[in-house]
Amino acid sequence: MEDDNCSAIASRDDFARWVGSWLPGLMPYDGAVFGIATKCTLGVRILESLAVDLPAQYLREVTEQAEVGCPVLSHWLLMRRPQYVEAGRHGAAAVLLSRFGLRNVLLHGYVDAQRAVATYFALFNVRRAAQETEADADARADYIAGRLHHAILAWHDATAVGAAHQHQRKPDPEAVSPLLTPAEQRVFRWLREGKTNWEIARILNKSEWTVKTQVQQILRKLNAQSRRDAVAVYRHGAASAEVLEPTREGTRDTMT
């Protein structure tokens, strides 16, 4: 597999082999997390992640609040600069590193505005050259983030397509409703465009809480684990014309 041939990445294992072939040589580390996330009301929601050589309990504690996500990731999304945290310093993230015997973490990523997602990486126990300046370290992190972005998207999209095919082969009659309500259809239209709950609420003149509830209903009816999975189900035929019926443009829903 060529280093940057992302079309050859069709699974998590493919991605793990690809990234392991070059990243440790560029920036030595002992453990890592790679993933894709989206903004939500309270911070960041992790859509999918792949951990390599990290304590499972550490990951559970970092992401224990599903609607907030990793605090370091949330801060990175706000600042859009590499985040470097050392154990033993002040702050919850530094304390957590110390508890699990980790020396440091470097987190950075790439924001894809068109898809309304961000890909990210977190490298633990990073060994940096003593002579390396902060500007040099940031430039290297930028390079890694850009190189990883399309590969993470390729892995994530391949996973979503696989899930869509699985839904087609083994539909769950208890989880998939024969119809989305007209209100849910209007929300789903904008969800497919990559709009956030806040944006959909403004477009449809709803409360954000109402939109969030309807999105959860849509995911349940399409038997999808995430917004990305729901769109994949729609695009690959599991959500057929009998599931999604046309709606009139400009119709506003009654706030519930």
GUKETOR-582200 format. One record per residue (C-alpha): residue number from 1; x, y, z. Coordinates in nm, 3 decimals. Layout:
GUKETOR-582200
   n      xx      yy      zz
 NUM       X       Y       Z
...
end
This chain:
GUKETOR-582200
   n      xx      yy      zz
   1   0.000   0.000   0.000
   2   0.145   0.339  -0.099
   3   0.189   0.581   0.189
   4  -0.076   0.823   0.064
   5  -0.296   0.585  -0.136
   6  -0.604   0.634   0.083
   7  -0.827   0.451  -0.165
   8  -0.660   0.128  -0.050
   9  -0.773   0.185   0.311
  10  -1.092  -0.018   0.350
  11  -1.088  -0.102   0.721
  12  -0.948  -0.012   1.061
  13  -0.677  -0.277   1.015
  14  -0.573  -0.122   0.683
  15  -0.545   0.217   0.848
  16  -0.347   0.078   1.144
  17  -0.097  -0.088   0.910
  18  -0.066   0.224   0.695
  19  -0.008   0.465   0.983
  20   0.230   0.222   1.155
  21   0.447   0.213   0.843
  22   0.558   0.576   0.870
  23   0.433   0.771   1.172
  24   0.652   0.614   1.446
  25   0.959   0.694   1.237
  26   0.855   1.056   1.198
  27   0.751   1.108   1.562
  28   0.831   0.824   1.805
  29   0.551   0.745   2.053
  30   0.429   0.458   2.271
  31   0.052   0.474   2.218
  32  -0.197   0.660   2.005
  33  -0.561   0.738   1.930
  34  -0.690   0.833   1.586
  35  -1.047   0.940   1.525
  36  -1.317   1.156   1.377
  37  -1.545   1.389   1.570
  38  -1.811   1.651   1.527
  39  -1.919   1.952   1.731
  40  -2.222   1.920   1.954
  41  -2.408   2.143   2.197
  42  -2.175   2.078   2.490
  43  -1.846   2.039   2.308
  44  -1.725   1.754   2.087
  45  -1.883   1.418   2.011
  46  -1.646   1.144   1.899
  47  -1.797   0.954   1.607
  48  -1.534   0.684   1.580
  49  -1.186   0.620   1.716
  50  -0.903   0.370   1.698
  51  -0.672   0.324   1.997
  52  -0.328   0.164   1.976
  53  -0.143   0.041   2.288
  54  -0.337   0.247   2.542
  55  -0.505   0.138   2.870
  56  -0.876   0.081   2.806
  57  -0.966   0.240   3.140
  58  -0.781   0.559   3.044
  59  -0.989   0.590   2.728
  60  -1.313   0.531   2.919
  61  -1.233   0.806   3.166
  62  -1.128   1.054   2.897
  63  -1.449   1.004   2.700
  64  -1.689   0.918   2.981
  65  -1.919   1.206   2.887
  66  -2.025   1.107   2.536
  67  -2.169   1.449   2.448
  68  -1.859   1.637   2.564
  69  -1.576   1.414   2.453
  70  -1.211   1.450   2.546
  71  -1.147   1.792   2.710
  72  -0.812   1.823   2.529
  73  -0.988   1.755   2.199
  74  -1.250   2.018   2.278
  75  -0.977   2.271   2.358
  76  -0.792   2.187   2.037
  77  -1.107   2.244   1.832
  78  -1.142   2.585   1.994
  79  -0.776   2.688   1.947
  80  -0.695   2.493   1.624
  81  -0.334   2.455   1.740
  82  -0.138   2.146   1.852
  83  -0.208   2.065   2.216
  84   0.084   1.931   2.419
  85   0.017   1.822   2.777
  86   0.279   1.687   3.018
  87   0.202   1.470   3.320
  88   0.252   1.636   3.656
  89   0.138   1.979   3.542
  90  -0.183   2.151   3.654
  91  -0.513   2.047   3.501
  92  -0.731   1.737   3.485
  93  -0.567   1.607   3.167
  94  -0.217   1.619   3.321
  95  -0.339   1.449   3.639
  96  -0.503   1.172   3.438
  97  -0.182   1.111   3.244
  98   0.007   1.071   3.571
  99  -0.249   0.824   3.710
 100  -0.192   0.590   3.416
 101   0.185   0.629   3.398
 102   0.181   0.832   3.076
 103   0.440   1.109   3.038
 104   0.272   1.334   2.783
 105   0.022   1.362   2.499
 106   0.032   1.554   2.173
 107  -0.309   1.613   2.013
 108  -0.375   1.781   1.681
 109  -0.608   1.743   1.386
 110  -0.770   1.878   1.074
 111  -1.108   2.051   1.049
 112  -1.312   1.961   0.740
 113  -1.570   2.241   0.717
 114  -1.737   2.090   0.410
 115  -1.815   1.766   0.591
 116  -1.867   1.934   0.932
 117  -1.623   1.696   1.099
 118  -1.271   1.702   1.237
 119  -1.015   1.424   1.220
 120  -0.759   1.407   1.499
 121  -0.467   1.215   1.643
 122  -0.332   1.189   1.997
 123   0.019   1.052   2.049
 124   0.132   0.947   2.397
 125   0.485   0.941   2.543
 126   0.610   1.141   2.245
 127   0.987   1.172   2.221
 128   1.080   1.511   2.081
 129   1.427   1.617   1.973
 130   1.597   1.833   2.235
 131   1.691   2.099   1.978
 132   1.344   2.116   1.820
 133   1.175   2.455   1.853
 134   0.805   2.493   1.926
 135   0.749   2.625   1.573
 136   0.921   2.318   1.425
 137   0.715   2.086   1.645
 138   0.391   2.260   1.541
 139   0.488   2.239   1.173
 140   0.551   1.866   1.207
 141   0.215   1.820   1.381
 142   0.044   2.014   1.098
 143   0.204   1.784   0.842
 144   0.091   1.473   1.030
 145  -0.265   1.605   1.067
 146  -0.295   1.681   0.697
 147  -0.154   1.345   0.594
 148  -0.383   1.154   0.830
 149  -0.701   1.341   0.737
 150  -0.800   1.165   0.416
 151  -0.686   0.828   0.548
 152  -0.910   0.859   0.855
 153  -1.202   0.966   0.635
 154  -1.140   0.666   0.407
 155  -1.146   0.426   0.702
 156  -1.454   0.592   0.853
 157  -1.647   0.597   0.525
 158  -1.559   0.233   0.456
 159  -1.693   0.144   0.800
 160  -2.015   0.339   0.735
 161  -2.066   0.170   0.397
 162  -2.011  -0.170   0.558
 163  -2.269  -0.087   0.821
 164  -2.515   0.020   0.552
 165  -2.470  -0.309   0.368
 166  -2.519  -0.494   0.694
 167  -2.846  -0.307   0.750
 168  -2.959  -0.411   0.402
 169  -2.876  -0.776   0.458
 170  -3.021  -0.805   0.806
 171  -3.287  -0.540   0.867
 172  -3.413  -0.518   1.222
 173  -3.794  -0.486   1.208
 174  -3.805  -0.360   1.564
 175  -3.547  -0.085   1.504
 176  -3.643   0.044   1.159
 177  -3.967   0.232   1.122
 178  -4.148   0.210   0.785
 179  -4.174   0.591   0.772
 180  -4.009   0.900   0.910
 181  -4.263   1.158   1.014
 182  -4.282   1.473   0.798
 183  -4.105   1.667   1.074
 184  -3.825   1.408   1.089
 185  -3.794   1.413   0.709
 186  -3.732   1.787   0.714
 187  -3.467   1.750   0.987
 188  -3.306   1.460   0.801
 189  -3.279   1.663   0.482
 190  -3.053   1.915   0.659
 191  -2.873   1.643   0.854
 192  -2.769   1.497   0.517
 193  -2.625   1.839   0.426
 194  -2.396   1.818   0.729
 195  -2.578   2.082   0.935
 196  -2.541   2.081   1.313
 197  -2.841   2.062   1.546
 198  -2.801   2.436   1.615
 199  -2.805   2.518   1.243
 200  -3.105   2.294   1.172
 201  -3.292   2.455   1.460
 202  -3.236   2.800   1.310
 203  -3.333   2.688   0.958
 204  -3.657   2.517   1.069
 205  -3.745   2.761   1.346
 206  -3.728   2.492   1.614
 207  -3.563   2.469   1.951
 208  -3.227   2.294   1.952
 209  -3.365   2.045   2.206
 210  -3.646   1.951   1.963
 211  -3.400   1.896   1.680
 212  -3.173   1.685   1.901
 213  -3.470   1.466   1.998
 214  -3.577   1.422   1.637
 215  -3.222   1.334   1.529
 216  -3.215   1.063   1.796
 217  -3.546   0.930   1.662
 218  -3.409   0.927   1.307
 219  -3.101   0.732   1.415
 220  -3.320   0.481   1.598
 221  -3.553   0.432   1.302
 222  -3.264   0.385   1.059
 223  -3.081   0.159   1.304
 224  -2.778   0.389   1.280
 225  -2.515   0.450   1.546
 226  -2.422   0.799   1.424
 227  -2.530   1.075   1.188
 228  -2.267   0.957   0.939
 229  -2.408   0.603   0.949
 230  -2.760   0.737   0.890
 231  -2.645   0.924   0.579
 232  -2.464   0.612   0.458
 233  -2.782   0.407   0.502
 234  -2.972   0.666   0.298
 235  -2.712   0.685   0.021
 236  -2.670   0.309  -0.015
 237  -3.034   0.223  -0.041
 238  -3.133   0.090   0.299
 239  -3.347   0.400   0.342
 240  -3.568   0.353   0.039
 241  -3.844   0.566  -0.107
 242  -4.084   0.394   0.133
 243  -3.879   0.526   0.427
 244  -3.822   0.883   0.309
 245  -4.105   1.057   0.130
 246  -4.072   1.401  -0.034
 247  -4.159   1.703   0.177
 248  -4.264   2.050   0.077
 249  -3.989   2.311   0.089
 250  -4.030   2.590   0.337
 251  -4.280   2.410   0.563
 252  -4.220   2.487   0.929
 253  -4.277   2.242   1.210
 254  -4.471   2.315   1.524
 255  -4.228   2.335   1.816
 256  -4.279   2.044   2.054
end
